[in-house]
Amino acid sequence: MANRVIDLIKNNKYKWEFENIGGTSRVCITKGEDIKHLSELDIKMWTVLSCPVTGLEIEDKSLSYIDSDSDGKIRVQDILTTAQWITGVIKDADLLLTKSDSFDIDNFNVESADGKKLYNSAKEILHNLGKDGKTISVADTKDIAAIFAKTRFNGDGVITEDSPEDDALKNTIASIVKVLRGVTDRSGKVGINAEMVENFYKAAAEYVAWCDCAVAPPFGADTEGTLAAYNALDAKIKDFFLRSKLAKFTPESAAKLDVQVAQIENISSANLVEKGAEIASYPIARINGEGNIDLTSAINPAWSAQFELIRKVAIPADANSLTEQMWSEIGAKFSEYTKWQNAKVGTLVEPLGVDAVRSILNLSQKDAILDLIAQDLQLKEEAESIEAVDKFIHIYRDFYRLLRNFITFHDLYDKDPQTKAIFQAGTLIIDQRACKFCIKVTDMAKHNTFAPASGMFLVYCDCTSKVSAAKTQIVAAVTVGDIGDLVVGKNAIYYDNAGKEWDAVITKIIDNPISIGQAFWSPYRRIAKVIENLITKNAADKDAKMMKDMTDKINTAPAASAAADPKAATPAPFDIGKFAGIIAALGMAIGMIGTAVSSIFEDLVKLGWWQMLILFFGIIFIISGPAMVMAWMKLRRRNIAPLLNANGWAINASSKISIPFGETLTDVAKYPKLKLKDPYARKGMAPWKKWMISLVSLVVVLVTLWLVNLLSWAKLPSPLKYFNKEEVVEVEIVEGTECASSTDTLDVVSPVVEQ
């Protein structure tokens, strides 16, 4: 928290305190007076303009209370409205900075109307709970049902069986609840309201009146079943009579109007149980043109059960056939009874039985029940004030924390490791690292669009709980260390802020630089990866080619053997000239490579030690420099705003993750200095012996190279004459010199003689 200054906002009388945090100047909210004057703070200076009411590390109930317009978002106006209300009902606004979950009711501002109501309601809550003292807490108001559990009335307009003292009224209320299911009272019990009472008594009166006009069933106890069978067969039997009339009118069409043998043949090979609908479509009886149904003949099996019930109950026992007139007479017997049944009303109370309903009506308790409901409603204002106390204590505890994550991001940048922003959901343990910057993912599609712009190395994980069916999705930022074994599909453990353990699996990785050190080695990793892929591909291609050649030879061997000339072909003579050319070419290539390497070494030995260091670091810079510069630029631009934007936040100011701050967001395992022996290490000679052998071997190689004069390029000629012979050069003597002959030769040591 540096660079803190006092500034005066233009056209504003309140002095605000500012600081530079997260790469942006932000206002400080450190006093109750700051909260009182939030309406005077320029909206352009707010870090956040809106955020969702769910998925944050603040109780959803608190956020829903602050969301004054219930639109699912906390907006600037919601903050201002809440700030004005909460600072107006308490004496000292500085109390909000304590973030306490309990409150001394003597600190209510009883001079304000809302403060007075809250004070009285808080006293009533403590009295109902049987608590001494004047301190009320979130736990006291959390269960409103417990507050009203011992009261007859609670102001919600709902009464239960416990509301009246008369047993008859209790039974009537229980009956109403039974048939109308009731509504939940503030006490948590099921009761009834005035609307239910009116509906019950109206239905009861109608049901009793309908029962008093009952029509005797035409077939006694069998009436309902017979009526159902009649309604099921009515259309089918009328169809039979019409077909019979048509067959009588045109006898040649009788066979066509009857069931066709071809129809039976088409379904005969299938499971006839599955063909019930098709069989039911056939005529109910065979069409004979007689105009009646022969009761001694077979009936379509799909309708036989209903028809048998009708014949048993409604058709005379001595009848041999069913005529159209007889069928109409049976329907007429149901006419009055059906008309009465269709006029049934008051079915809501029917489960109680007509006698019980009639008894309730005779007691005339309707007015008494409505009077109880009216008494309950008289406490409506007081009860709502009790709910207001619950609202107050939740906002009192959580409002300042919300401000520190809404107007500013103080909790995110707080140096206390125990303080976390409200969007930090937990810690991901993976690859010997604890990633503390974890955010819940609410919309993966938006994250796919916005997350790459954050510039951070991100791992997305699906998390499942081992103790429940719950699932969640998170994104964690890796800000320290190397890429290591971070790959899609890797398993990890995630701990939410409540300490609950989740099994996590990486589903997606957004690759960005983690550190400058990681960027330094990235080119070499890529080169190694390319070489590895080339070697793997080359080996795979050769293996595939070898297998193909072997397979082709095996497949063609029999045919080649059968077609071969019995006289073996004479092998071609060895062409030494061809091989000599190849050997010469190889020798030339090796010589050129050797010359190039020798030239490089000769140039290197001419350099001083400091020049060689410059050359070495220059090569490294050429390879790793661009990657490190790009990483440095990206690390400076890391920003969490795109991640929050993907979760529905409206971020008004960037929130950068600097390199030093990023190092605090990921913890890497650090082991103490220990001297431990690996019990499974391969046994061999001591390390000092290995070093000694290596050193002696190196000395032997260098001495050998020196003796055979292979270090002459380094101005280290061999001491052996055999490898360091004098060269003999013929030199022409110029006339006029004191030499015996112009053609004499001279032995000289130097290989070059000036002419």
Secondary structure, 3 states (H helix, E strand, C coil): CEEEEEEECCCCCCEEEEEEECCEEEEECCCHHHHHCHHHCCHHHCCEEEEECCCCCCCHHHHHHHCCCCCCEEEHHHHHHHHHHHHHCECCHHHHHHCCCEEEHHHECCCCHHHHHHHHHHHHHHHHCCCCCCEEEHHHHHCHHHHHCCCCCCCCCCECCCCCCCHHHHHHHHHHHHHHCCEECCCCCEEECHHHHHHHHHHHHHHHHHHHCCCCCCCHHHHHHHHHHHHHHHHHHHHHHHHHHHHHHCHHHHHHHCCCHHHHHHHCCCCHHHHHHHHHCCCCCCCCCCCCEECCCCCCCCCHHHHHHHHHHCCCCCCCEECHHHHHHHHHHCHHHHHHHHCCCCHHHHHHCHHHHHHHHHHCCHHHHHHHHHHHHCCHHHHHHHHHHHHHHHHHHHHHHHHCCCCCCHHHHCCCCCCCCCCCCEEEEECCEEECCEEECCCHHHHHHHHHHHCCEEEEEEEEECCCCCEEEEEEEECCCCCCCCCCCCEEEEEECCCCEEEEEEEEEECCCCCHHHHHHHHHHHHHHHHHHHHHHHHHHHHHHHHHHHHHHHHHHHHHHHHCCCCCCCCCCCCHHHHHHHHHHHHHHHHHHHHHHHHHHHHHHCCCHHHHHHHHHHHHHHHHHHHHHHHHHHHHCCECHHHHHHCCCEECCCCECCHHHHCCCEEECCCCCCCCCCCCCCCCCCHHHHHHHHHHHHHHHHHHHHHCCCCHHHCCCCCCHHHCCCCEECCCCCCCCCCCCCCCCEECCCCCCCC
